[in-house]
Amino acid sequence: MRKFNSLAILAGLVLSHVGFAQEKSDNGLNPLSLRPVHESNVAYKIGLWRRVDLREKQNQPLFANDNEITKHLIEGVKSGILDAYAEEDLKERLTLAEFNERMFKRFEGGGLSQEEIDAGFGSETLEDDGWGTADSGGSDDGWGDGSSTTDNTQNPSSSASSTVSVAAAQDGYEMFPNEFYILEIKEDWIFDRQRSRQYFDIQSITIKIPAEASSDGLEKTLASFKYKDLEQFFRNNPNAVWFNEANTAKHINLADAFELRLFHGRIVKKSNSLNKYLDELHGSPKEALIKSKQLEYELVEWEHNLWEY
């Protein structure tokens, strides 16, 4: 009996150790990675932030007319397929109303200019538009007699909707996908000691609102996305393609385009204790550009030197 108890205790210790090891293994994987590498196999890792200007020649296949990558992302959010996040830390999820609010560009001054007002814009609810008579109950749109009683009976919110649409037109408009031409890619540069090779592990992609397109003249974040979600979203969407100008019969899916690194993104930030961008650390955009190129060369040289010994 004593021998049996000893064996039972030993078996319990072994099983508990196996369970603990399995839990530790699960915790050692990055949940944002498309193909996670266990932390015990990561010999070297740094975080990189790349700025992708979709107007550059190398990036134009991602920004083809009426097939912009930003268009697909915006449509994914509006259809409820994609989750949009407030910032690149991917902690706060945006509601559809918050996302639409960020896409809305307000005119400077919050309304129409004096020249536009003098020209008659913004007074549609008060003046006759040429298709019927207008009165205090609302204007005729050309499809009825302009009677407020008839209109309100058929659609009680018609007057309110008209007023809201006119007010919205005065305040601004929802920006178009081709106005968002800046992406910021956050990725980890990893050297996997088990496979003896490096990986660029994309974590998130952020759409930026350019400064000249922003209402207050400052560059802002429209939304951030988990790349792991985007990869599946692209593969399920046959229209999400990297436009092949050399051979239009051979467009490739956006997921494959990112896998093959068919984009150019300048390094604008490397993981650092101050959490600052290169231009903040080095004092000027020129110095930041030089340091960005140096970082690219250092990464190539670092891997190359591993095989010299």
N, C-alpha and C positions, 0 to 999 in steps of 0.2 A: 504493500500500500504506500509506504514511504517513497519507494522508487517511482511509483506511478505519479504521486504528487509532484515529485521533482521534475519529471518529464513534462507534466502539465504546466508547471511554472515556467520552464524553459521555453516551451512552445508559445506560451502567452507573451513572453519577452520578445521572442523572434517576430511574432505577428505584430506586436505593437511597434517594433522597430521598422518593420516593412511599411506599416500604415503611416508612421511619421515621415519616412523617407519619401513616400508617394506624395504626401501633403506638401513637403518642402519642394519637391520637384515641380508641382503645379504652381506654387508661389514664385518659383524662379523663372517663370515665363512672362514676357511682356504682353499684356492683353491687347495692346494696340498694334502689335507686330503682325504682319501678314503671314510671315514664316518665322515664328519666334525661335530664338537661340537661347538655350538655358544659360542662366547667369554663370554657372560653373564653367561653361565653355567660352565665355567672353574674355578674351585676353586683353582687349583694348576697345574703348568706346568713347566717342565724343559726339555731342549734339551739334548739328549744323542747321542753319536757317538760310534758305536760298530764295532770292527774289527773281521771279520769272516775269519778264515783260513780254506779253503775248504779241506785241507789235514787232518784235525782233524777227528777222527773216527765219531763223531756225525754229522759232516758236509759232510762226504763222499757221502751220498745219493744225495746231490746237485751237486756232481762232478763225477758222474758215467762215465765210459769210453765211449767216443763218444756221451755222453748225458749230457755234462757239462752245467751248467747254463750259464757260460760265452759264450759257443758256441751258445746258443739260442739268447743271447743278441747281439752278434756280427752279426749273420745272420739276426736278426731283423733290425739292422742298415743298413747293406749292401743291404737288400731288400727294404729299404725305409719305413718300417712299424714303426720303432721306431725312436724317436728323441734322439740324443746323445748331451750332453752338456759338455762344457769344464771343469767346476768345479761343486762342490756340491751346489753352490748358484743358479744353473740352470738359469743363465742369458744369457750366450753366447752359442748359438747353434752351434755345429760343422757341417761343410760340410762333405760330404763323402770323399773328398780328404784329408781334415784335419784329419779325423778319421783314414783313411788308413795310413797316414803319422805317426800317433802316434803308430800304430800297427807294423810299420816297424822297425826292430832291425838292427842297423848298426854294422858291425864288428868293433872291436877296431882298430883304425888306418885308418878306412875308406876303407879297401880293403883286399885282400888276403895276407896271410903271405908269407914270402920268400920261405918256404918249399912247400906251395901249388903252388906258381908260378913256382918253379923248377920242380914240378911234372907235369906241363902242364896245370893246371887249369887257366881259364881266357884268353886263347889265341885261343878260338874256331873260331873266325872270321878271323884269320890269317893263321892257319895251316889246313892241310887236316885232316878230322876226320875219315878217313878210308873207307868212303862210296863213295868217288868220288874225283875229282881233285878240288883244290882250287886255285883261282887266286885273283887278286886285286879287282875283282867285287863282291866277296863273295864266300863262300864254298858250295859245293854240300851236300845236306842233304840225299842223297840216293834215292830221288824220281825224279830226273831230271838230266840234263846234266851239271848242275853247271854254265850254261851260265847266265851272268848278264843281258843280253838283254831280255831273255825269262822270267826270274824271275821278273824283274822290270815291264815288260809288264803286267804280270798276277797280280802282287801285288806290286805297286810302293813303298810301305812302308816296304817291307820285309827286306831289308838291314838295314833300320833304326830300325825296331823292334828287329832284331837280335842283333844289337849293344846295344840297350837299355836293353834287357834282360840280356846280358852278363855283362853290367855295373852294373845292379841291383844285379846280383848274386855276383859280386865282393864286392859291398857295404854292403850287408846284406840280410835279408829275412823277410817275414811277419810272425810274431809270431803266434803260434798255440793257440787255446783256452785253452788247458790244461796247458799252461804256466802262465795264469792269475789265480792264486789260492787265491788271497786276495780280499775280498769285504769289503767295509765300508758302514755301514747302518746308516743313520741319521734318528732319530725318536724323537717324542715328547712323554714324559710321562705325561699323563693328568689325572686329577681326575675330573670327571663330577659330579657336585653337584646335577643335576636333576635326574640322574640314580643311584647316590651313588655308583659308581664303577670307577676303573682305566682303562685306555686304553694305549696301546703302539701304537702310531700313526706313522707308517713309512712314511717318507717324500721323501727320495731318496735313491738310491743304486748306489754306485760308484765302478767301477772296477779299481783296482790298478795294476800298473806294478811293480812287485817285484824288489828290488834293484839288486839282482843277475842276473835278466833277462834284466835289463835296460842297454842301451848302455854306459851310463856314471857311472853306479854303484849307482844311486840314485833312491829311490822309487818315482814314479810319478803317475799321474792320467791318465788312458786311456780315460775314459768317465764316466759321471754321467747320471742317468736316473730318471725321475719322477716315483715314485712307483705307482702312480695312473695309469700311462700308462702301466706299467709292469703288473699290476694285470689283466688288460683286455687282454694284449698280451699273457700272460700265459694261460688264460682260453680259448683263441681261438686256442691254439696250443696243440693238443693232445699228442705231443711228449715231451712237457715240463713237465717232471714228477720228483717227488722225488722218488728215487729208493728204493723200499722196499725189503731189502735183506731177511727178515724173510718170506715174502710171495710175490713172484713175480707176483701173480695174483691181488695184491692189491696196485699197485703203485698209488700215488696220485698226483694231479696236483700241480705245484710249487706255485700257488696262495694259495691253501689250506695249503700247507706246511708252508708258511710264516704266514698265519692266525693262525695256530696251534702252531707257534713258534718252529718248528722242526729244529732248528739250534742253534748253540752256538756262541755268539758274545761277546767278552770281551769288557767292557766299556773302551774306550781309551780317552774319552773327555766328559766333562760335560759343559753345557753352563756357561760361565764365562766372566767377563768384559774384560779380557785380550785376550780372544779367543785363549787360548793355550791348548795343550794336557796335559794329566796328567803327562807324563814323563818330560815335560817342566816345569810344576808347581812344581813338587816334586823332581826334580833333578836326578832321576835315574829310569831305567826300573823296578827295584825291588820295589821301593816305589810306583811307578805307579800301579803295579800289586796289591799290598796290598790295595791301595786306591780304585782300581776298585772293589775289593771284598767287601770292606766296603760300597761302594755306592749301590751295589746290596742288601746288608742286610738292609741298611737304607731305601730303597724304600719299601721293604716288611714290615719293622717295622712301617714306616709312615702310611701305609694303615691300618695295624693291630690296631694301637693306636686310629684310628678314632672311633672304635666301643667299646672302653673301657668306654666311658662316657655316 
